[in-house]
């Protein structure tokens, strides 16, 4: 049967090329069996997801919704496009309790289906066809494909942030700012997008650099979108000042948040944006044509939980306990890499990942290791050319099973020793 072709964008081979997608296909249960491996014996460091428990009080908030037939019926109605007012209020209160962002108010917040959806909506609200977007090299592997489905003809320019010789992140601030100035003058990007802690390196953007980047971008007429997906997983003893950077002080700053990594709501999709009122208004128009409104049950339950957890202090206690769990897992992973592989790596300052320089093509290394050990990593090439000889290691899924991290690296060590 003849059918019309799919969108020209989907026929573009560039959008189909994703090392992460390919390795996850390779790690599919049937493919693992075809490789002669036992799927139940596979140890995966590929999943970029958290595994701590959601707050019991949040689960109880959902239970109250389910137990109250009138409330359940009421929450089946359409919600406001910008999100339930009680959730927007709760998010402001939570920010004041945790970060004290200057001037943050209801007018600066829009709640959406997820940070993934909101990222796309930001592209549609802030970019015109043919605009340029500045990404770090390396940066989150999904930003490029997402931009491919934004306005037509978007061009990506890259700012290198790794010193490949010393295997360090943003170590030469003077050279990085000089490169940034050149890009801002030459390419005139409309938007800059990055995360802190960074994915894939799990390094923090230094405060001094962060504020310089935002100021210089503002002078050049460039939005700065900061993905704070891993903000709750910061391992530094002193909270970074840029966690409180305000869209009131920096009108070009857009702060993107996800409930996925915070309250372990990966499948309970919910995210929010904090930005200048003019940006929020534009986003609201876009959201009316996409999701229309966020899920009201998720919003109500989170608002109910936050109001109580901020008031009694349990929110801060919960987040600190989870932070310590991932800090321990990150330190444990870094020790395993050092002891069993001895390869250059960056101990994580936050997030869920380590990047490791394996000294050869990362794509081939990942496939070879999977086929011979049953251990799965993510090749670094999908994050940028600077990681072509590297892999990303995720310790998030094993936060409660540190011996599994040991077991995985011991297998890799033993296999590599055979070829030495």
C-alpha positions as a Python dict, from the first residue, in 0.01 Angstrom:
ca = {
    (1, 'X'): (0, 0, 0),
    (2, 'X'): (139, 339, -102),
    (3, 'X'): (128, 611, 162),
    (4, 'X'): (264, 965, 155),
    (5, 'X'): (615, 1007, 299),
    (6, 'X'): (667, 1118, 656),
    (7, 'X'): (793, 1466, 734),
    (8, 'X'): (1111, 1573, 554),
    (9, 'X'): (1266, 1636, 895),
    (10, 'X'): (1221, 1272, 988),
    (11, 'X'): (1376, 1169, 658),
    (12, 'X'): (1688, 1371, 745),
    (13, 'X'): (1952, 1112, 847),
    (14, 'X'): (2107, 1361, 1091),
    (15, 'X'): (1804, 1334, 1319),
    (16, 'X'): (1825, 955, 1312),
    (17, 'X'): (2187, 945, 1423),
    (18, 'X'): (2191, 910, 1799),
    (19, 'X'): (2456, 695, 1969),
    (20, 'X'): (2239, 679, 2279),
    (21, 'X'): (1940, 553, 2083),
    (22, 'X'): (2157, 300, 1901),
    (23, 'X'): (2317, 160, 2214),
    (24, 'X'): (1979, 132, 2384),
    (25, 'X'): (1855, -65, 2084),
    (26, 'X'): (2163, -284, 2110),
    (27, 'X'): (2084, -334, 2479),
    (28, 'X'): (1728, -441, 2404),
    (29, 'X'): (1645, -775, 2567),
    (30, 'X'): (1616, -961, 2236),
    (31, 'X'): (1944, -818, 2106),
    (32, 'X'): (2118, -912, 2431),
    (33, 'X'): (1993, -1268, 2392),
    (34, 'X'): (2113, -1269, 2030),
    (35, 'X'): (2459, -1175, 2159),
    (36, 'X'): (2455, -1488, 2373),
    (37, 'X'): (2414, -1294, 2697),
    (38, 'X'): (2170, -1338, 2982),
    (39, 'X'): (1958, -1019, 3004),
    (40, 'X'): (1923, -1064, 3379),
    (41, 'X'): (2301, -1062, 3413),
    (42, 'X'): (2350, -733, 3225),
    (43, 'X'): (2471, -434, 3430),
    (44, 'X'): (2368, -105, 3274),
    (45, 'X'): (2537, 229, 3337),
    (46, 'X'): (2340, 381, 3049),
    (47, 'X'): (2020, 496, 3220),
    (48, 'X'): (2013, 865, 3307),
    (49, 'X'): (1748, 830, 3575),
    (50, 'X'): (1726, 861, 3951),
    (51, 'X'): (1627, 574, 4180),
    (52, 'X'): (1569, 731, 4522),
    (53, 'X'): (1226, 701, 4679),
    (54, 'X'): (966, 972, 4627),
    (55, 'X'): (850, 1138, 4949),
    (56, 'X'): (593, 929, 5132),
    (57, 'X'): (396, 1248, 5197),
    (58, 'X'): (371, 1303, 4820),
    (59, 'X'): (234, 953, 4772),
    (60, 'X'): (-16, 1027, 5048),
    (61, 'X'): (-128, 1339, 4859),
    (62, 'X'): (-209, 1123, 4557),
    (63, 'X'): (-391, 881, 4786),
    (64, 'X'): (-613, 1161, 4915),
    (65, 'X'): (-709, 1249, 4560),
    (66, 'X'): (-797, 888, 4482),
    (67, 'X'): (-999, 850, 4803),
    (68, 'X'): (-1206, 1167, 4749),
    (69, 'X'): (-1448, 1105, 4461),
    (70, 'X'): (-1557, 1469, 4447),
    (71, 'X'): (-1198, 1596, 4434),
    (72, 'X'): (-1106, 1333, 4175),
    (73, 'X'): (-1398, 1451, 3961),
    (74, 'X'): (-1304, 1815, 4007),
    (75, 'X'): (-944, 1753, 3899),
    (76, 'X'): (-1069, 1598, 3576),
    (77, 'X'): (-1151, 1947, 3450),
    (78, 'X'): (-918, 2156, 3235),
    (79, 'X'): (-664, 2349, 3439),
    (80, 'X'): (-523, 2694, 3361),
    (81, 'X'): (-271, 2692, 3076),
    (82, 'X'): (-8, 2843, 3305),
    (83, 'X'): (-65, 2580, 3573),
    (84, 'X'): (-276, 2553, 3887),
    (85, 'X'): (-242, 2874, 4094),
    (86, 'X'): (-180, 2672, 4410),
    (87, 'X'): (115, 2494, 4249),
    (88, 'X'): (265, 2816, 4118),
    (89, 'X'): (237, 2959, 4469),
    (90, 'X'): (392, 2646, 4620),
    (91, 'X'): (685, 2660, 4376),
    (92, 'X'): (757, 3021, 4475),
    (93, 'X'): (744, 2923, 4843),
    (94, 'X'): (973, 2624, 4784),
    (95, 'X'): (1224, 2841, 4599),
    (96, 'X'): (1228, 3095, 4881),
    (97, 'X'): (1286, 2820, 5135),
    (98, 'X'): (1566, 2653, 4937),
    (99, 'X'): (1728, 2919, 4718),
    (100, 'X'): (1581, 3266, 4798),
    (101, 'X'): (1577, 3383, 4438),
    (102, 'X'): (1539, 3762, 4434),
    (103, 'X'): (1192, 3881, 4335),
    (104, 'X'): (1061, 3548, 4207),
    (105, 'X'): (680, 3567, 4192),
    (106, 'X'): (379, 3400, 4034),
    (107, 'X'): (413, 3609, 3717),
    (108, 'X'): (749, 3443, 3648),
    (109, 'X'): (620, 3082, 3644),
    (110, 'X'): (455, 2855, 3390),
    (111, 'X'): (390, 2486, 3461),
    (112, 'X'): (401, 2236, 3178),
    (113, 'X'): (379, 1866, 3100),
    (114, 'X'): (755, 1814, 3140),
    (115, 'X'): (1085, 1992, 3092),
    (116, 'X'): (1117, 1812, 2757),
    (117, 'X'): (788, 1961, 2636),
    (118, 'X'): (877, 2299, 2781),
    (119, 'X'): (1215, 2298, 2605),
    (120, 'X'): (1038, 2252, 2272),
    (121, 'X'): (788, 2525, 2365),
    (122, 'X'): (1075, 2761, 2447),
    (123, 'X'): (1224, 2698, 2103),
    (124, 'X'): (891, 2784, 1941),
    (125, 'X'): (838, 3091, 2161),
    (126, 'X'): (1187, 3244, 2145),
    (127, 'X'): (1342, 3137, 1813),
    (128, 'X'): (1277, 3236, 1454),
    (129, 'X'): (1357, 3025, 1145),
    (130, 'X'): (1728, 3040, 1067),
    (131, 'X'): (1833, 3150, 1417),
    (132, 'X'): (2146, 3011, 1580),
    (133, 'X'): (2158, 2835, 1918),
    (134, 'X'): (2475, 2805, 2124),
    (135, 'X'): (2543, 2476, 2303),
    (136, 'X'): (2840, 2362, 2506),
    (137, 'X'): (3065, 2091, 2367),
    (138, 'X'): (2985, 1852, 2525),
    (139, 'X'): (2618, 1901, 2610),
    (140, 'X'): (2304, 1693, 2666),
    (141, 'X'): (2259, 1464, 2367),
    (142, 'X'): (1887, 1539, 2326),
    (143, 'X'): (1924, 1915, 2272),
    (144, 'X'): (2031, 1872, 1909),
    (145, 'X'): (1741, 1644, 1805),
    (146, 'X'): (1498, 1869, 1993),
    (147, 'X'): (1624, 2172, 1805),
    (148, 'X'): (1571, 1975, 1484),
    (149, 'X'): (1199, 1993, 1554),
    (150, 'X'): (1200, 2361, 1643),
    (151, 'X'): (1166, 2641, 1387),
    (152, 'X'): (1303, 2554, 1043),
    (153, 'X'): (1670, 2601, 967),
    (154, 'X'): (1803, 2639, 1321),
    (155, 'X'): (2184, 2625, 1325),
    (156, 'X'): (2377, 2496, 1625),
    (157, 'X'): (2710, 2652, 1721),
    (158, 'X'): (2933, 2500, 1988),
    (159, 'X'): (3140, 2642, 2271),
    (160, 'X'): (3413, 2396, 2381),
    (161, 'X'): (3421, 2368, 2762),
    (162, 'X'): (3659, 2073, 2811),
    (163, 'X'): (4037, 2085, 2827),
    (164, 'X'): (4116, 1752, 2663),
    (165, 'X'): (4478, 1761, 2778),
    (166, 'X'): (4402, 1789, 3149),
    (167, 'X'): (4054, 1634, 3115),
    (168, 'X'): (3898, 1923, 3309),
    (169, 'X'): (3579, 2131, 3276),
    (170, 'X'): (3585, 2508, 3225),
    (171, 'X'): (3936, 2525, 3370),
    (172, 'X'): (4052, 2827, 3165),
    (173, 'X'): (3784, 3091, 3222),
    (174, 'X'): (3971, 3363, 3031),
    (175, 'X'): (4000, 3152, 2715),
    (176, 'X'): (3639, 3036, 2745),
    (177, 'X'): (3503, 3390, 2775),
    (178, 'X'): (3716, 3501, 2481),
    (179, 'X'): (3571, 3217, 2271),
    (180, 'X'): (3221, 3311, 2389),
    (181, 'X'): (3270, 3675, 2288),
    (182, 'X'): (3386, 3567, 1944),
    (183, 'X'): (3079, 3346, 1897),
    (184, 'X'): (2842, 3617, 2021),
    (185, 'X'): (2993, 3869, 1779),
    (186, 'X'): (3038, 3637, 1480),
    (187, 'X'): (2734, 3409, 1498),
    (188, 'X'): (2483, 3624, 1687),
    (189, 'X'): (2306, 3330, 1856),
    (190, 'X'): (1952, 3401, 1972),
    (191, 'X'): (1969, 3146, 2252),
    (192, 'X'): (2228, 2971, 2468),
    (193, 'X'): (2127, 2645, 2637),
    (194, 'X'): (2315, 2446, 2901),
    (195, 'X'): (2265, 2260, 3229),
    (196, 'X'): (2425, 2292, 3574),
    (197, 'X'): (2523, 2038, 3698),
    (198, 'X'): (2614, 1955, 3342),
    (199, 'X'): (2497, 1648, 3156),
    (200, 'X'): (2710, 1450, 3065),
    (201, 'X'): (3008, 1566, 3276),
    (202, 'X'): (2827, 1624, 3610),
    (203, 'X'): (3043, 1933, 3660),
    (204, 'X'): (2910, 2260, 3801),
    (205, 'X'): (2936, 2580, 3601),
    (206, 'X'): (3152, 2807, 3823),
    (207, 'X'): (2957, 3100, 3966),
    (208, 'X'): (3187, 3368, 3826),
    (209, 'X'): (3163, 3220, 3476),
    (210, 'X'): (2788, 3172, 3501),
    (211, 'X'): (2717, 3538, 3573),
    (212, 'X'): (2968, 3656, 3311),
    (213, 'X'): (2802, 3431, 3052),
    (214, 'X'): (2456, 3565, 3130),
    (215, 'X'): (2570, 3929, 3129),
    (216, 'X'): (2760, 3899, 2802),
    (217, 'X'): (2471, 3716, 2640),
    (218, 'X'): (2231, 3989, 2754),
    (219, 'X'): (2450, 4257, 2599),
    (220, 'X'): (2445, 4057, 2273),
    (221, 'X'): (2066, 4011, 2275),
    (222, 'X'): (2084, 3640, 2352),
    (223, 'X'): (1858, 3438, 2581),
    (224, 'X'): (2027, 3203, 2829),
    (225, 'X'): (1821, 2892, 2908),
    (226, 'X'): (1961, 2699, 3204),
    (227, 'X'): (1839, 2343, 3250),
    (228, 'X'): (1826, 2280, 3624),
    (229, 'X'): (1716, 1916, 3595),
    (230, 'X'): (1988, 1808, 3841),
    (231, 'X'): (1985, 2111, 4071),
    (232, 'X'): (1882, 1897, 4370),
    (233, 'X'): (2180, 1665, 4306),
    (234, 'X'): (2454, 1921, 4376),
    (235, 'X'): (2744, 1773, 4576),
    (236, 'X'): (2923, 2096, 4662),
    (237, 'X'): (2914, 2181, 5032),
    (238, 'X'): (2829, 2544, 4955),
    (239, 'X'): (2526, 2594, 4735),
    (240, 'X'): (2625, 2780, 4415),
    (241, 'X'): (2516, 3143, 4396),
    (242, 'X'): (2385, 3091, 4044),
    (243, 'X'): (2115, 2860, 4181),
    (244, 'X'): (1952, 3185, 4295),
    (245, 'X'): (2012, 3379, 3973),
    (246, 'X'): (1693, 3576, 3914),
    (247, 'X'): (1503, 3653, 3593),
    (248, 'X'): (1421, 3983, 3765),
    (249, 'X'): (1788, 4082, 3762),
    (250, 'X'): (1861, 3903, 3432),
    (251, 'X'): (1560, 3940, 3197),
    (252, 'X'): (1731, 3721, 2937),
    (253, 'X'): (1763, 3430, 3184),
    (254, 'X'): (1520, 3137, 3157),
    (255, 'X'): (1530, 2868, 3427),
    (256, 'X'): (1400, 2526, 3326),
    (257, 'X'): (1297, 2275, 3594),
    (258, 'X'): (1190, 1910, 3601),
    (259, 'X'): (1011, 1712, 3869),
    (260, 'X'): (1171, 1395, 3727),
    (261, 'X'): (1498, 1410, 3920),
    (262, 'X'): (1362, 1605, 4217),
    (263, 'X'): (1077, 1399, 4364),
    (264, 'X'): (1153, 1094, 4148),
    (265, 'X'): (863, 1172, 3917),
    (266, 'X'): (1016, 1056, 3589),
    (267, 'X'): (692, 898, 3469),
    (268, 'X'): (469, 1147, 3649),
    (269, 'X'): (544, 1411, 3389),
    (270, 'X'): (567, 1765, 3521),
    (271, 'X'): (802, 2058, 3472),
    (272, 'X'): (806, 2435, 3503),
    (273, 'X'): (978, 2743, 3367),
    (274, 'X'): (1082, 3058, 3552),
    (275, 'X'): (1141, 3361, 3332),
    (276, 'X'): (1053, 3725, 3269),
    (277, 'X'): (676, 3784, 3240),
    (278, 'X'): (708, 3859, 2868),
    (279, 'X'): (864, 3515, 2811),
    (280, 'X'): (596, 3348, 3025),
    (281, 'X'): (324, 3519, 2821),
    (282, 'X'): (479, 3393, 2496),
    (283, 'X'): (511, 3043, 2640),
    (284, 'X'): (146, 3047, 2744),
    (285, 'X'): (43, 3114, 2384),
    (286, 'X'): (256, 2823, 2261),
    (287, 'X'): (129, 2592, 2535),
    (288, 'X'): (-231, 2659, 2432),
    (289, 'X'): (-147, 2492, 2099),
    (290, 'X'): (44, 2194, 2243),
    (291, 'X'): (-55, 2051, 2581),
    (292, 'X'): (-328, 2311, 2650),
    (293, 'X'): (-270, 2251, 3021),
    (294, 'X'): (-64, 2033, 3249),
    (295, 'X'): (-195, 1725, 3430),
    (296, 'X'): (-414, 1854, 3712),
    (297, 'X'): (-373, 1552, 3941),
    (298, 'X'): (7, 1574, 3936),
    (299, 'X'): (-8, 1949, 3993),
    (300, 'X'): (-256, 1927, 4279),
    (301, 'X'): (-66, 1649, 4457),
    (302, 'X'): (269, 1828, 4427),
    (303, 'X'): (120, 2159, 4546),
    (304, 'X'): (-44, 1985, 4842),
    (305, 'X'): (284, 1817, 4934),
    (306, 'X'): (502, 2127, 4890),
    (307, 'X'): (288, 2359, 5100),
    (308, 'X'): (312, 2122, 5396),
    (309, 'X'): (674, 2012, 5339),
    (310, 'X'): (803, 2369, 5317),
    (311, 'X'): (614, 2469, 5630),
    (312, 'X'): (734, 2179, 5847),
    (313, 'X'): (1088, 2169, 5702),
    (314, 'X'): (1060, 1813, 5571),
    (315, 'X'): (1124, 1922, 5210),
    (316, 'X'): (1477, 2033, 5292),
    (317, 'X'): (1541, 1717, 5493),
    (318, 'X'): (1417, 1497, 5209),
    (319, 'X'): (1630, 1672, 4948),
    (320, 'X'): (1941, 1662, 5166),
    (321, 'X'): (1903, 1289, 5230),
    (322, 'X'): (1867, 1221, 4856),
    (323, 'X'): (2162, 1451, 4778),
    (324, 'X'): (2385, 1258, 5015),
    (325, 'X'): (2279, 928, 4857),
    (326, 'X'): (2386, 1042, 4510),
    (327, 'X'): (2701, 1205, 4642),
    (328, 'X'): (2806, 871, 4795),
    (329, 'X'): (2721, 686, 4475),
    (330, 'X'): (2918, 938, 4268),
    (331, 'X'): (3223, 914, 4491),
    (332, 'X'): (3198, 535, 4485),
    (333, 'X'): (3180, 532, 4105),
    (334, 'X'): (3482, 760, 4074),
    (335, 'X'): (3681, 530, 4306),
    (336, 'X'): (3583, 226, 4098),
    (337, 'X'): (3696, 397, 3778),
    (338, 'X'): (4027, 493, 3938),
    (339, 'X'): (4093, 153, 4094),
    (340, 'X'): (3971, -76, 3816),
    (341, 'X'): (4030, 123, 3497),
    (342, 'X'): (4284, 392, 3583),
    (343, 'X'): (4146, 608, 3304),
    (344, 'X'): (4111, 989, 3307),
    (345, 'X'): (3776, 1096, 3452),
    (346, 'X'): (3613, 1383, 3636),
    (347, 'X'): (3471, 1307, 3981),
    (348, 'X'): (3110, 1430, 3971),
    (349, 'X'): (3020, 1758, 4138),
    (350, 'X'): (2651, 1684, 4100),
    (351, 'X'): (2404, 1499, 3880),
    (352, 'X'): (2422, 1129, 3799),
    (353, 'X'): (2722, 1081, 3572),
    (354, 'X'): (3094, 1041, 3521),
    (355, 'X'): (3267, 1084, 3187),
    (356, 'X'): (3570, 864, 3125),
    (357, 'X'): (3839, 904, 2861),
    (358, 'X'): (3885, 551, 2725),
    (359, 'X'): (4159, 659, 2484),
    (360, 'X'): (3992, 526, 2170),
    (361, 'X'): (3668, 541, 1973),
    (362, 'X'): (3394, 543, 2237),
    (363, 'X'): (3125, 392, 2013),
    (364, 'X'): (3338, 86, 1937),
    (365, 'X'): (3451, 58, 2298),
    (366, 'X'): (3090, 50, 2422),
    (367, 'X'): (2988, -221, 2177),
    (368, 'X'): (3295, -430, 2252),
    (369, 'X'): (3241, -407, 2626),
    (370, 'X'): (2873, -497, 2600),
    (371, 'X'): (2935, -798, 2379),
    (372, 'X'): (3214, -933, 2599),
    (373, 'X'): (3109, -839, 2952),
    (374, 'X'): (2737, -761, 2954),
    (375, 'X'): (2811, -411, 3087),
    (376, 'X'): (2646, -116, 2913),
    (377, 'X'): (2784, 239, 2888),
    (378, 'X'): (2681, 532, 2667),
    (379, 'X'): (2931, 647, 2402),
    (380, 'X'): (3040, 1007, 2442),
    (381, 'X'): (3015, 1109, 2077),
    (382, 'X'): (2644, 1188, 2107),
    (383, 'X'): (2728, 1472, 2345),
    (384, 'X'): (2982, 1643, 2121),
    (385, 'X'): (3307, 1593, 1932),
    (386, 'X'): (3509, 1649, 2251),
    (387, 'X'): (3389, 1312, 2385),
    (388, 'X'): (3450, 1094, 2079),
    (389, 'X'): (3706, 897, 2280),
    (390, 'X'): (3498, 888, 2595),
    (391, 'X'): (3199, 720, 2758),
    (392, 'X'): (2931, 841, 2997),
    (393, 'X'): (2875, 633, 3311),
    (394, 'X'): (2546, 671, 3499),
    (395, 'X'): (2537, 573, 3865),
    (396, 'X'): (2182, 700, 3924),
    (397, 'X'): (2002, 364, 3891),
    (398, 'X'): (2246, 200, 4137),
    (399, 'X'): (2221, 457, 4417),
    (400, 'X'): (2091, 184, 4652),
    (401, 'X'): (2311, -95, 4517),
    (402, 'X'): (2673, 22, 4524),
    (403, 'X'): (2814, -335, 4500),
    (404, 'X'): (2660, -354, 4151),
    (405, 'X'): (2882, -63, 4050),
    (406, 'X'): (3186, -258, 4174),
    (407, 'X'): (3074, -569, 3988),
    (408, 'X'): (3035, -383, 3659),
    (409, 'X'): (3378, -225, 3666),
    (410, 'X'): (3542, -546, 3780),
    (411, 'X'): (3404, -719, 3470),
    (412, 'X'): (3539, -446, 3247),
    (413, 'X'): (3877, -454, 3424),
    (414, 'X'): (3907, -830, 3384),
    (415, 'X'): (3815, -817, 3015),
    (416, 'X'): (4058, -535, 2935),
    (417, 'X'): (4332, -718, 3125),
    (418, 'X'): (4296, -1014, 2886),
    (419, 'X'): (4384, -791, 2593),
    (420, 'X'): (4672, -615, 2767),
}
